[in-house]
Amino acid sequence: MTAIRLLLVDDDPLVRAGLSFMMGGADDIEIVGEAADGGEVEALVDRTRPDVVLMDIRMPTVDGLTATERLRARAEAPQVVVLTTFHADDQVLRALRAGAAGFVLKDTPPTEILAAVRRVAAGDPVLSPTVTRQLMRHAAGSALDARRSAARTRIAALNDREREVAVAVGQGSSNAEIAAALFMSVATVKTHVSRILAKLDLNNRVQIALLTYDAGLLEEDGH
């Protein structure tokens, strides 16, 4: 099995040391580099080719949000997991909209951080249904009407089946759960998700979830 190549980005050397010790002990994870600021990330990514970047949000020169936006705008970008002390925060939402695959809290148990890195490397988002709902509620604000109109216009590009899958993704369901609920194979679900991403020009499932929320589809389905 090929090890997951992981880049650690945090301005606190103690946090980096703790993460490196914790992650480096896993047989399937290889720490390929560390950075103390977001401004170092692109050069390190070019040099080390990580699969996943564990990115702190708050750093003194170039913050993790800007670094995430820059990374995800590149071709063949690594997946980004945002590391934060906040449960629900506008900055987390900005990171997710920029293409981060999810976030973990700094006080998350080590086994869960390891699981998060593995999930993201496998192409799954790191957002439980509970956290997803929390973020969705936090996303509501003064610009909701404008977002809803724009989101519904984009969602209209999907056919009925793709829309059902998109809503299920927005509810935090896994591919297996979607397959069972919609009576299709997991492979078919993956195909639908890929088509949704392509049609809507999105990076990952988290962005599908945010778009379905913006469009009001989760409310329509009783969530």
Phi, psi and chi 1 to 4 in degrees:
 res  aa     phi    psi   chi1   chi2   chi3   chi4
   1 MET       -  132.2 -179.7  178.5   63.9      -
   2 THR   -76.5  132.2  -56.9      -      -      -
   3 ALA   -70.3  148.0      -      -      -      -
   4 ILE   -76.4  123.7  -61.1  164.3      -      -
   5 ARG   -85.9  120.7  -62.3  173.6   62.6   80.2
   6 LEU  -121.7  132.9 -179.9   66.3      -      -
   7 LEU  -110.6  129.3  175.3   63.2      -      -
   8 LEU  -102.0  130.1  -56.8  175.5      -      -
   9 VAL  -130.7  110.0 -174.9      -      -      -
  10 ASP  -160.5  138.8 -164.2  -63.5      -      -
  11 ASP   -78.6  -11.9   64.1  -37.4      -      -
  12 ASP   -93.5  113.3 -173.1  -25.9      -      -
  13 PRO   -62.2  -30.0   18.7  -30.3      -      -
  14 LEU   -68.6  -40.0  -68.8  177.6      -      -
  15 VAL   -64.0  -44.7  171.6      -      -      -
  16 ARG   -60.8  -42.5  -69.0 -159.6  -49.3  -85.0
  17 ALA   -63.8  -40.8      -      -      -      -
  18 GLY   -65.5  -43.9      -      -      -      -
  19 LEU   -64.8  -41.5  -71.4  170.1      -      -
  20 SER   -63.6  -42.4 -178.1      -      -      -
  21 PHE   -63.4  -44.6  176.8   78.1      -      -
  22 MET   -68.1  -49.0  176.3  179.3   65.1      -
  23 MET   -73.5  -37.3  -61.4  -69.4 -172.2      -
  24 GLY   -65.6  -18.8      -      -      -      -
  25 GLY   -79.9   -8.5      -      -      -      -
  26 ALA   -85.8  134.3      -      -      -      -
  27 ASP   -64.7  -27.5  -67.0  -23.1      -      -
  28 ASP  -101.8   12.9   58.9  -21.1      -      -
  29 ILE  -128.9  132.2  -66.6  178.0      -      -
  30 GLU  -119.8  121.2  177.2 -172.9   -0.9      -
  31 ILE   -78.3  113.9  -52.4  -63.6      -      -
  32 VAL  -100.4   -7.7  -64.4      -      -      -
  33 GLY   177.6  163.6      -      -      -      -
  34 GLU  -136.9  146.6  -62.4 -178.6   14.7      -
  35 ALA  -136.3  147.6      -      -      -      -
  36 ALA  -101.3   -4.1      -      -      -      -
  37 ASP  -155.0  151.3 -171.4   79.2      -      -
  38 GLY   -61.5  -25.4      -      -      -      -
  39 GLY   -67.0  -17.5      -      -      -      -
  40 GLU   -89.5  -10.4  -55.1  170.0   22.2      -
  41 VAL   -67.6  -47.7  171.7      -      -      -
  42 GLU   -61.4  -43.1  -71.2 -171.8  -87.6      -
  43 ALA   -64.5  -39.8      -      -      -      -
  44 LEU   -66.6  -39.1  -95.6  176.4      -      -
  45 VAL   -62.6  -42.8  165.4      -      -      -
  46 ASP   -60.6  -37.5  -73.0  -21.2      -      -
  47 ARG   -82.2  -36.7 -171.4  160.3   70.5 -111.9
  48 THR  -106.2  -15.7   62.7      -      -      -
  49 ARG    51.3   58.9  -60.4  -66.2  178.2 -174.5
  50 PRO   -72.5  156.3   30.4  -36.6      -      -
  51 ASP   -84.6  -35.1  -58.9  -55.9      -      -
  52 VAL  -136.2  140.3  179.4      -      -      -
  53 VAL  -114.3  123.9  178.3      -      -      -
  54 LEU   -94.6  109.5 -167.3   57.0      -      -
  55 MET  -117.0  120.0  179.8   92.2   72.6      -
  56 ASP   -70.2  147.7 -173.5   24.9      -      -
  57 ILE   -80.6  -50.2  -76.9 -174.3      -      -
  58 ARG   -94.9  108.8  -61.4 -179.3 -175.9  -82.8
  59 MET  -136.8  152.9  -69.3  179.5  -75.8      -
  60 PRO   -69.8  -37.0   23.3  -33.2      -      -
  61 THR   -99.4  -67.9  -53.6      -      -      -
  62 VAL  -113.1  115.9  176.5      -      -      -
  63 ASP   -75.8  169.7   62.8   36.5      -      -
  64 GLY   -66.7  -25.9      -      -      -      -
  65 LEU   -67.0  -49.6  -61.0  173.1      -      -
  66 THR   -62.3  -42.8  -58.5      -      -      -
  67 ALA   -63.1  -38.9      -      -      -      -
  68 THR   -64.6  -46.0  -63.4      -      -      -
  69 GLU   -59.4  -42.2  -71.1  168.9  -15.4      -
  70 ARG   -65.4  -44.0  -70.2  175.4 -179.7  173.7
  71 LEU   -63.7  -48.3  -88.2 -174.5      -      -
  72 ARG   -71.6  -12.6  -65.0  -57.1  -59.8  172.2
  73 ALA   -82.9   -9.4      -      -      -      -
  74 ARG   -87.4  156.6  -65.7  158.5   51.1  116.2
  75 ALA   -72.0  143.9      -      -      -      -
  76 GLU    53.6   44.6  -60.7 -177.9    4.3      -
  77 ALA   -72.3  146.4      -      -      -      -
  78 PRO   -70.2  160.7   27.5  -35.2      -      -
  79 GLN   -72.4  148.1  -64.1  -66.3  -21.4      -
  80 VAL  -121.6  129.3  176.3      -      -      -
  81 VAL  -112.2  122.7  178.2      -      -      -
  82 VAL   -81.9  134.1  171.7      -      -      -
  83 LEU  -107.3  122.5 -168.5   63.2      -      -
  84 THR  -146.9  162.2  178.9      -      -      -
  85 THR   -96.9   -1.2   55.5      -      -      -
  86 PHE  -105.0  136.5  -62.0   91.9      -      -
  87 HIS   -75.3  -41.4  -74.5  -97.9      -      -
  88 ALA  -148.0  121.5      -      -      -      -
  89 ASP  -155.0  144.6 -177.8   85.9      -      -
  90 ASP   -56.3  -33.6  -74.2  -27.6      -      -
  91 GLN   -68.9  -36.2  -67.8 -174.7  -40.5      -
  92 VAL   -62.7  -44.0  173.0      -      -      -
  93 LEU   -61.1  -40.7  -78.1  164.8      -      -
  94 ARG   -62.1  -40.8  179.5 -179.1  153.6 -163.7
  95 ALA   -63.8  -42.2      -      -      -      -
  96 LEU   -65.8  -41.1  -63.0  178.8      -      -
  97 ARG   -67.0  -26.7  -67.2 -175.4 -171.0  -79.7
  98 ALA   -77.1  -12.5      -      -      -      -
  99 GLY   118.9    6.2      -      -      -      -
 100 ALA   -62.7  145.3      -      -      -      -
 101 ALA   -82.5   -1.9      -      -      -      -
 102 GLY   150.8 -169.1      -      -      -      -
 103 PHE  -147.1  156.0   76.1   96.0      -      -
 104 VAL  -129.5  148.5  -66.9      -      -      -
 105 LEU   -83.7  149.0  -59.0  173.5      -      -
 106 LYS   -65.0  -23.4  -73.3 -168.7  174.8 -178.4
 107 ASP   -94.9   13.2   59.5   -0.8      -      -
 108 THR   -66.5  138.4  -62.0      -      -      -
 109 PRO   -55.8  143.2  -26.6   35.2      -      -
 110 PRO   -51.2  -40.4  -27.9   35.6      -      -
 111 THR   -63.2  -33.3   53.9      -      -      -
 112 GLU   -74.6  -34.5  -67.8 -176.4   22.4      -
 113 ILE   -65.3  -42.6  -63.5  179.4      -      -
 114 LEU   -59.6  -44.5  -76.9  167.0      -      -
 115 ALA   -63.4  -37.1      -      -      -      -
 116 ALA   -63.6  -44.9      -      -      -      -
 117 VAL   -62.2  -42.6  169.1      -      -      -
 118 ARG   -64.6  -41.5  -69.5  172.5  178.3  135.1
 119 ARG   -63.8  -45.4  -76.6 -172.2   60.4 -175.9
 120 VAL   -64.3  -40.9  166.1      -      -      -
 121 ALA   -61.7  -29.5      -      -      -      -
 122 ALA   -85.8   -2.3      -      -      -      -
 123 GLY    95.9   10.8      -      -      -      -
 124 ASP  -104.1  147.5  -68.4  -33.7      -      -
 125 PRO   -75.7  157.2   29.6  -35.5      -      -
 126 VAL  -106.2   68.6 -174.4      -      -      -
 127 LEU  -143.7  114.6  -72.6  178.0      -      -
 128 SER   -72.7  160.0   69.1      -      -      -
 129 PRO   -54.4  -37.5  -29.2   36.9      -      -
 130 THR   -64.5  -46.7  -59.9      -      -      -
 131 VAL   -66.6  -38.6  172.1      -      -      -
 132 THR   -59.0  -47.8  -60.2      -      -      -
 133 ARG   -62.5  -37.5  -73.8 -167.2  -67.2  -88.5
 134 GLN   -63.0  -44.7 -174.6  178.5   30.5      -
 135 LEU   -66.5  -39.8  -79.3  170.7      -      -
 136 MET   -62.2  -43.0  -61.7  -49.3  175.0      -
 137 ARG   -62.5  -40.2  -74.8 -164.6  -61.1  -89.9
 138 HIS   -68.4  -25.4 -167.8   71.4      -      -
 139 ALA   -70.5  -23.4      -      -      -      -
 140 ALA   -64.3  135.8      -      -      -      -
 141 GLY  -168.5 -162.0      -      -      -      -
 142 SER   -65.8  -23.8   59.2      -      -      -
 143 ALA   -94.3   14.7      -      -      -      -
 144 LEU   -59.0  -46.2  178.8   59.9      -      -
 145 ASP   -60.0  -44.6  -71.1  -16.8      -      -
 146 ALA   -65.2  -42.3      -      -      -      -
 147 ARG   -63.4  -41.8  -77.0 -154.1  -48.0  -88.5
 148 ARG   -63.1  -44.6  176.9  154.3  -61.0 -176.6
 149 SER   -61.7  -45.9  177.1      -      -      -
 150 ALA   -66.1  -39.8      -      -      -      -
 151 ALA   -66.8  -41.3      -      -      -      -
 152 ARG   -64.5  -35.0  -70.1 -164.1  171.8 -151.5
 153 THR   -62.6  -42.3  -62.5      -      -      -
 154 ARG   -69.5  -43.6  -66.4 -179.0   69.9 -174.1
 155 ILE   -61.4  -28.3  -70.8  -72.1      -      -
 156 ALA   -60.4  -16.9      -      -      -      -
 157 ALA   -73.1  -14.5      -      -      -      -
 158 LEU   -87.9  149.4  -56.2 -179.6      -      -
 159 ASN   -82.4  176.1   61.2   37.6      -      -
 160 ASP   -59.9  -41.7  -70.0  -16.1      -      -
 161 ARG   -67.9  -42.5 -158.0   56.1  161.6  164.0
 162 GLU   -63.0  -37.6  -70.7  164.2  -13.0      -
 163 ARG   -63.6  -42.3  178.6 -175.6  169.1  116.9
 164 GLU   -60.3  -43.3  -72.6 -179.6  -43.2      -
 165 VAL   -65.7  -41.7  172.0      -      -      -
 166 ALA   -60.5  -42.8      -      -      -      -
 167 VAL   -63.5  -41.6  169.2      -      -      -
 168 ALA   -63.2  -39.9      -      -      -      -
 169 VAL   -61.4  -42.6  169.5      -      -      -
 170 GLY   -62.3  -27.8      -      -      -      -
 171 GLN   -81.3   -3.2  -67.7  165.2   -5.4      -
 172 GLY    88.3   14.1      -      -      -      -
 173 SER   -76.0  145.3  -60.3      -      -      -
 174 SER   -78.7  170.0   67.0      -      -      -
 175 ASN   -59.4  -40.3  -74.6  -18.1      -      -
 176 ALA   -65.3  -40.9      -      -      -      -
 177 GLU   -66.4  -40.0  -69.7  166.9  -20.3      -
 178 ILE   -64.2  -43.4  -64.2  170.7      -      -
 179 ALA   -59.0  -44.1      -      -      -      -
 180 ALA   -67.0  -41.2      -      -      -      -
 181 ALA   -71.4  -34.5      -      -      -      -
 182 LEU  -105.1    7.1  -61.8 -178.3      -      -
 183 PHE    56.9   55.0  -55.1  102.5      -      -
 184 MET  -142.5  169.1   61.6  177.0   73.0      -
 185 SER   -79.2  159.6   68.9      -      -      -
 186 VAL   -61.5  -37.6  171.4      -      -      -
 187 ALA   -61.5  -39.3      -      -      -      -
 188 THR   -66.5  -39.3  -59.2      -      -      -
 189 VAL   -59.6  -46.1  173.3      -      -      -
 190 LYS   -59.6  -38.9  -69.8 -179.8  178.6  178.8
 191 THR   -64.0  -44.5  -62.6      -      -      -
 192 HIS   -61.5  -43.6  -78.7  -52.9      -      -
 193 VAL   -61.6  -42.9  170.4      -      -      -
 194 SER   -61.4  -41.1  -64.6      -      -      -
 195 ARG   -66.4  -39.5  -72.6  175.6  179.8  166.3
 196 ILE   -61.8  -46.2  -67.8  165.5      -      -
 197 LEU   -59.0  -43.3  -67.7  171.0      -      -
 198 ALA   -68.1  -46.0      -      -      -      -
 199 LYS   -63.5  -38.0  -78.2 -173.0  175.1 -177.7
 200 LEU   -97.2    1.2  -58.3 -178.7      -      -
 201 ASP    56.1   51.8 -168.0   26.0      -      -
 202 LEU  -112.8  159.0  -60.9  174.7      -      -
 203 ASN   -86.3  -37.8  -83.4  -67.3      -      -
 204 ASN  -160.7 -179.4   54.4   41.9      -      -
 205 ARG   -65.7  -31.1  -65.2  166.7   70.3  100.2
 206 VAL   -60.8  -41.5  175.3      -      -      -
 207 GLN   -68.7  -32.3  -69.4 -172.9  -29.4      -
 208 ILE   -61.2  -45.6  -65.2  175.1      -      -
 209 ALA   -60.0  -44.5      -      -      -      -
 210 LEU   -64.2  -39.0  -70.2  167.9      -      -
 211 LEU   -68.8  -39.9 -170.9   63.9      -      -
 212 THR   -65.9  -34.4   58.1      -      -      -
 213 TYR   -65.5  -49.8  173.1   81.1      -      -
 214 ASP   -56.1  -36.2  -74.5  -13.7      -      -
 215 ALA   -78.0   -7.9      -      -      -      -
 216 GLY    81.7   13.0      -      -      -      -
 217 LEU   -73.7  -29.1  -60.4 -175.5      -      -
 218 LEU   -71.9  -35.4  -56.9 -171.9      -      -
 219 GLU   -64.7  -40.7  -62.5  168.9   14.1      -
 220 GLU   -63.0  -30.2  -67.7  172.2    5.4      -
 221 ASP   -93.6   13.5  -79.9   63.8      -      -
 222 GLY    83.6   19.7      -      -      -      -
 223 HIS  -115.0      -  -68.5  -99.2      -      -
